[in-house]
């Protein structure tokens, strides 16, 4: 039953667009488990360093 639940053998076979089946948004959000996805996104991610900050900040402030 795992294969039908996942939708196949790929890394991420089911996306949100494939499970939206109803005109009732409550049913659609239940199908994608929106509460779990928001919680995982909020608490499961590590802080990411800003890739656009490089060089000396003090020297950059002197230029402006």
N, CA, C and O atoms as a printed pandas DataFrame, in Angstrom:
     atom_number atom_name residue_name chain_id  residue_number  x_coord  y_coord  z_coord
0              1         N          UNK        A               1    0.813   -1.206    0.000
1              2        CA          UNK        A               1    0.000    0.000    0.000
2              3         C          UNK        A               1    0.854    1.267    0.000
3              4         O          UNK        A               1    0.327    2.354   -0.238
4              5         N          UNK        A               2    2.152    1.157    0.260
5              6        CA          UNK        A               2    3.010    2.346    0.286
6              7         C          UNK        A               2    3.135    2.950   -1.108
7              8         O          UNK        A               2    3.094    4.172   -1.256
8              9         N          UNK        A               3    3.286    2.120   -2.123
9             10        CA          UNK        A               3    3.461    2.639   -3.490
10            11         C          UNK        A               3    2.229    3.423   -3.950
11            12         O          UNK        A               3    2.395    4.520   -4.484
12            13         N          UNK        A               4    1.007    2.923   -3.773
13            14        CA          UNK        A               4   -0.141    3.755   -4.177
14            15         C          UNK        A               4   -0.288    5.043   -3.370
15            16         O          UNK        A               4   -0.732    6.060   -3.902
16            17         N          UNK        A               5    0.081    5.002   -2.093
17            18        CA          UNK        A               5   -0.019    6.202   -1.267
18            19         C          UNK        A               5    0.966    7.255   -1.757
19            20         O          UNK        A               5    0.617    8.430   -1.872
20            21         N          UNK        A               6    2.205    6.834   -2.047
21            22        CA          UNK        A               6    3.230    7.765   -2.529
22            23         C          UNK        A               6    2.980    8.185   -3.969
23            24         O          UNK        A               6    3.314    9.305   -4.354
24            25         N          UNK        A               7    2.397    7.301   -4.765
25            26        CA          UNK        A               7    2.119    7.632   -6.158
26            27         C          UNK        A               7    3.191    7.150   -7.112
27            28         O          UNK        A               7    3.168    7.522   -8.285
28            29         N          UNK        A               8    4.127    6.338   -6.656
29            30        CA          UNK        A               8    5.152    5.814   -7.539
30            31         C          UNK        A               8    6.458    5.613   -6.798
31            32         O          UNK        A               8    6.503    5.629   -5.568
32            33         N          UNK        A               9    7.540    5.420   -7.583
33            34        CA          UNK        A               9    8.842    5.123   -7.004
34            35         C          UNK        A               9    9.815    6.290   -7.093
35            36         O          UNK        A               9   10.942    6.164   -6.614
36            37         N          UNK        A              10    9.441    7.406   -7.676
37            38        CA          UNK        A              10   10.342    8.552   -7.802
38            39         C          UNK        A              10   10.605    9.194   -6.448
39            40         O          UNK        A              10   10.028    8.805   -5.432
40            41         N          UNK        A              11   11.502   10.201   -6.457
41            42        CA          UNK        A              11   11.863   10.891   -5.214
42            43         C          UNK        A              11   10.655   11.594   -4.615
43            44         O          UNK        A              11   10.376   11.425   -3.428
44            45         N          UNK        A              12    9.937   12.373   -5.403
45            46        CA          UNK        A              12    8.737   13.083   -4.940
46            47         C          UNK        A              12    7.643   12.927   -5.983
47            48         O          UNK        A              12    7.385   13.859   -6.745
48            49         N          UNK        A              13    6.998   11.772   -6.034
49            50        CA          UNK        A              13    6.050   11.514   -7.113
50            51         C          UNK        A              13    4.736   12.271   -7.035
51            52         O          UNK        A              13    4.136   12.559   -8.071
52            53         N          UNK        A              14    4.270   12.603   -5.831
53            54        CA          UNK        A              14    2.982   13.297   -5.711
54            55         C          UNK        A              14    3.237   14.746   -5.342
55            56         O          UNK        A              14    3.987   15.029   -4.408
56            57         N          UNK        A              15    2.616   15.668   -6.071
57            58        CA          UNK        A              15    2.710   17.085   -5.720
58            59         C          UNK        A              15    1.318   17.597   -5.377
59            60         O          UNK        A              15    0.330   16.882   -5.545
60            61         N          UNK        A              16    1.242   18.812   -4.904
61            62        CA          UNK        A              16   -0.048   19.363   -4.461
62            63         C          UNK        A              16   -1.048   19.440   -5.600
63            64         O          UNK        A              16   -2.244   19.260   -5.371
64            65         N          UNK        A              17   -0.602   19.698   -6.813
65            66        CA          UNK        A              17   -1.516   19.796   -7.947
66            67         C          UNK        A              17   -2.203   18.492   -8.283
67            68         O          UNK        A              17   -3.304   18.498   -8.834
68            69         N          UNK        A              18   -1.576   17.373   -7.962
69            70        CA          UNK        A              18   -2.179   16.088   -8.301
70            71         C          UNK        A              18   -3.206   15.624   -7.265
71            72         O          UNK        A              18   -3.964   14.695   -7.542
72            73         N          UNK        A              19   -3.253   16.237   -6.094
73            74        CA          UNK        A              19   -4.208   15.804   -5.072
74            75         C          UNK        A              19   -5.356   16.787   -4.873
75            76         O          UNK        A              19   -6.269   16.503   -4.098
76            77         N          UNK        A              20   -5.337   17.923   -5.541
77            78        CA          UNK        A              20   -6.482   18.835   -5.478
78            79         C          UNK        A              20   -7.572   18.256   -6.365
79            80         O          UNK        A              20   -7.468   18.288   -7.591
80            81         N          UNK        A              21   -8.611   17.733   -5.744
81            82        CA          UNK        A              21   -9.623   16.995   -6.492
82            83         C          UNK        A              21  -11.031   17.539   -6.310
83            84         O          UNK        A              21  -11.952   17.100   -6.999
84            85         N          UNK        A              22  -11.213   18.467   -5.414
85            86        CA          UNK        A              22  -12.560   18.882   -5.032
86            87         C          UNK        A              22  -12.721   20.390   -5.143
87            88         O          UNK        A              22  -11.743   21.137   -5.148
88            89         N          UNK        A              23  -13.961   20.819   -5.230
89            90        CA          UNK        A              23  -14.263   22.251   -5.160
90            91         C          UNK        A              23  -14.234   22.751   -3.721
91            92         O          UNK        A              23  -14.183   23.958   -3.485
92            93         N          UNK        A              24  -14.265   21.834   -2.762
93            94        CA          UNK        A              24  -14.216   22.160   -1.339
94            95         C          UNK        A              24  -12.745   22.265   -0.921
95            96         O          UNK        A              24  -12.032   21.261   -0.918
96            97         N          UNK        A              25  -12.290   23.466   -0.569
97            98        CA          UNK        A              25  -10.883   23.674   -0.230
98            99         C          UNK        A              25  -10.465   22.928    1.038
99           100         O          UNK        A              25   -9.297   22.566    1.178
100          101         N          UNK        A              26  -11.399   22.693    1.962
101          102        CA          UNK        A              26  -11.066   21.921    3.162
102          103         C          UNK        A              26  -10.595   20.524    2.781
103          104         O          UNK        A              26   -9.617   20.026    3.338
104          105         N          UNK        A              27  -11.278   19.893    1.842
105          106        CA          UNK        A              27  -10.870   18.560    1.405
106          107         C          UNK        A              27   -9.517   18.595    0.706
107          108         O          UNK        A              27   -8.698   17.694    0.889
108          109         N          UNK        A              28   -9.282   19.624   -0.086
109          110        CA          UNK        A              28   -7.997   19.739   -0.768
110          111         C          UNK        A              28   -6.862   19.939    0.222
111          112         O          UNK        A              28   -5.808   19.319    0.078
112          113         N          UNK        A              29   -7.050   20.785    1.218
113          114        CA          UNK        A              29   -6.010   21.008    2.221
114          115         C          UNK        A              29   -5.802   19.770    3.084
115          116         O          UNK        A              29   -4.686   19.509    3.534
116          117         N          UNK        A              30   -6.855   19.012    3.317
117          118        CA          UNK        A              30   -6.708   17.763    4.048
118          119         C          UNK        A              30   -5.872   16.767    3.250
119          120         O          UNK        A              30   -5.079   16.021    3.825
120          121         N          UNK        A              31   -6.042   16.750    1.943
121          122        CA          UNK        A              31   -5.301   15.813    1.104
122          123         C          UNK        A              31   -3.810   16.112    1.088
123          124         O          UNK        A              31   -3.004   15.188    0.981
124          125         N          UNK        A              32   -3.419   17.392    1.192
125          126        CA          UNK        A              32   -1.984   17.712    1.188
126          127         C          UNK        A              32   -1.428   17.888    2.595
127          128         O          UNK        A              32   -0.227   18.102    2.760
128          129         N          UNK        A              33   -2.283   17.801    3.612
129          130        CA          UNK        A              33   -1.872   17.936    5.008
130          131         C          UNK        A              33   -1.145   19.266    5.213
131          132         O          UNK        A              33    0.038   19.294    5.551
132          133         N          UNK        A              34   -1.861   20.346    5.006
133          134        CA          UNK        A              34   -1.286   21.690    5.051
134          135         C          UNK        A              34   -0.690   22.028    6.413
135          136         O          UNK        A              34    0.330   22.715    6.478
136          137         N          UNK        A              35   -1.290   21.572    7.483
137          138        CA          UNK        A              35   -0.774   21.883    8.823
138          139         C          UNK        A              35    0.614   21.272    9.001
139          140         O          UNK        A              35    1.517   21.929    9.518
140          141         N          UNK        A              36    0.790   20.019    8.576
141          142        CA          UNK        A              36    2.099   19.376    8.683
142          143         C          UNK        A              36    3.124   20.110    7.824
143          144         O          UNK        A              36    4.244   20.346    8.277
144          145         N          UNK        A              37    2.765   20.475    6.597
145          146        CA          UNK        A              37    3.704   21.142    5.696
146          147         C          UNK        A              37    4.144   22.500    6.239
147          148         O          UNK        A              37    5.323   22.845    6.147
148          149         N          UNK        A              38    3.228   23.265    6.795
149          150        CA          UNK        A              38    3.587   24.567    7.372
150          151         C          UNK        A              38    4.470   24.372    8.601
151          152         O          UNK        A              38    5.463   25.080    8.768
152          153         N          UNK        A              39    4.118   23.425    9.457
153          154        CA          UNK        A              39    4.929   23.155   10.640
154          155         C          UNK        A              39    6.323   22.682   10.280
155          156         O          UNK        A              39    7.303   23.107   10.892
156          157         N          UNK        A              40    6.421   21.802    9.290
157          158        CA          UNK        A              40    7.732   21.306    8.870
158          159         C          UNK        A              40    8.561   22.435    8.270
159          160         O          UNK        A              40    9.763   22.526    8.520
160          161         N          UNK        A              41    7.932   23.282    7.489
161          162        CA          UNK        A              41    8.653   24.401    6.885
162          163         C          UNK        A              41    9.130   25.387    7.943
163          164         O          UNK        A              41   10.233   25.924    7.843
164          165         N          UNK        A              42    8.310   25.625    8.948
165          166        CA          UNK        A              42    8.669   26.588    9.976
166          167         C          UNK        A              42    9.699   26.084   10.970
167          168         O          UNK        A              42   10.572   26.839   11.397
168          169         N          UNK        A              43    9.605   24.807   11.342
169          170        CA          UNK        A              43   10.468   24.284   12.395
170          171         C          UNK        A              43   11.539   23.327   11.892
171          172         O          UNK        A              43   12.519   23.074   12.592
172          173         N          UNK        A              44   11.368   22.796   10.701
173          174        CA          UNK        A              44   12.302   21.796   10.204
174          175         C          UNK        A              44   13.469   22.358    9.420
175          176         O          UNK        A              44   14.385   21.613    9.073
176          177         N          UNK        A              45   13.464   23.626    9.136
177          178        CA          UNK        A              45   14.521   24.220    8.323
178          179         C          UNK        A              45   15.583   24.844    9.214
179          180         O          UNK        A              45   15.283   25.386   10.278
180          181         N          UNK        A              46   16.816   24.762    8.768
181          182        CA          UNK        A              46   17.917   25.430    9.467
182          183         C          UNK        A              46   18.110   26.814    8.859
183          184         O          UNK        A              46   17.803   27.017    7.684
184          185         N          UNK        A              47   18.613   27.766    9.635
185          186        CA          UNK        A              47   18.874   29.084    9.069
186          187         C          UNK        A              47   19.927   28.986    7.964
187          188         O          UNK        A              47   20.891   28.227    8.063
188          189         N          UNK        A              48   19.718   29.762    6.927
189          190        CA          UNK        A              48   20.620   29.745    5.784
190          191         C          UNK        A              48   21.400   31.049    5.749
191          192         O          UNK        A              48   20.831   32.127    5.918
192          193         N          UNK        A              49   22.690   30.947    5.533
193          194        CA          UNK        A              49   23.523   32.131    5.423
194          195         C          UNK        A              49   23.170   32.868    4.124
195          196         O          UNK        A              49   22.957   32.238    3.088
196          197         N          UNK        A              50   23.111   34.178    4.187
197          198        CA          UNK        A              50   22.798   34.981    3.013
198          199         C          UNK        A              50   23.951   34.895    2.015
199          200         O          UNK        A              50   25.062   35.312    2.346
200          201         N          UNK        A              51   23.731   34.369    0.803
201          202        CA          UNK        A              51   24.817   34.214   -0.158
202          203         C          UNK        A              51   25.243   35.532   -0.793
203          204         O          UNK        A              51   26.277   35.586   -1.460
204          205         N          UNK        A              52   24.472   36.585   -0.600
205          206        CA          UNK        A              52   24.784   37.862   -1.226
206          207         C          UNK        A              52   25.649   38.766   -0.349
207          208         O          UNK        A              52   26.068   39.837   -0.791
208          209         N          UNK        A              53   25.918   38.352    0.874
209          210        CA          UNK        A              53   26.785   39.139    1.746
210          211         C          UNK        A              53   28.206   38.594    1.620
211          212         O          UNK        A              53   28.491   37.467    2.026
212          213         N          UNK        A              54   29.068   39.389    1.067
213          214        CA          UNK        A              54   30.471   39.006    0.950
214          215         C          UNK        A              54   31.296   40.280    0.974
215          216         O          UNK        A              54   30.774   41.359    0.693
216          217         N          UNK        A              55   32.556   40.174    1.300
217          218        CA          UNK        A              55   33.408   41.352    1.408
218          219         C          UNK        A              55   33.329   41.969    2.791
219          220         O          UNK        A              55   32.701   41.429    3.701
220          221         N          UNK        A              56   33.972   43.095    2.922
221          222        CA          UNK        A              56   34.071   43.776    4.203
222          223         C          UNK        A              56   32.933   44.791    4.333
223          224         O          UNK        A              56   32.834   45.709    3.519
224          225         N          UNK        A              57   32.096   44.643    5.318
225          226        CA          UNK        A              57   30.951   45.518    5.518
226          227         C          UNK        A              57   31.388   46.942    5.862
227          228         O          UNK        A              57   30.763   47.900    5.407
228          229         N          UNK        A              58   32.443   47.097    6.654
229          230        CA          UNK        A              58   32.925   48.428    7.033
230          231         C          UNK        A              58   33.434   49.182    5.803
231          232         O          UNK        A              58   33.184   50.379    5.663
232          233         N          UNK        A              59   34.148   48.486    4.913
233          234        CA          UNK        A              59   34.642   49.148    3.681
234          235         C          UNK        A              59   33.483   49.520    2.782
235          236         O          UNK        A              59   33.528   50.563    2.129
236          237         N          UNK        A              60   32.448   48.704    2.728
237          238        CA          UNK        A              60   31.284   49.025    1.902
238          239         C          UNK        A              60   30.549   50.241    2.456
239          240         O          UNK        A              60   30.073   51.076    1.688
240          241         N          UNK        A              61   30.452   50.351    3.775
241          242        CA          UNK        A              61   29.795   51.513    4.374
242          243         C          UNK        A              61   30.574   52.793    4.139
243          244         O          UNK        A              61   29.963   53.856    4.030
244          245         N          UNK        A              62   31.892   52.739    4.055
245          246        CA          UNK        A              62   32.694   53.922    3.770
246          247         C          UNK        A              62   32.448   54.439    2.353
247          248         O          UNK        A              62   32.555   55.640    2.103
248          249         N          UNK        A              63   32.121   53.544    1.436
249          250        CA          UNK        A              63   31.889   53.941    0.036
250          251         C          UNK        A              63   30.572   54.688   -0.132
251          252         O          UNK        A              63   30.438   55.482   -1.063
252          253         N          UNK        A              64   29.618   54.459    0.724
253          254        CA          UNK        A              64   28.303   55.087    0.541
254          255         C          UNK        A              64   28.155   56.388    1.253
255          256         O          UNK        A              64   27.098   57.016    1.179
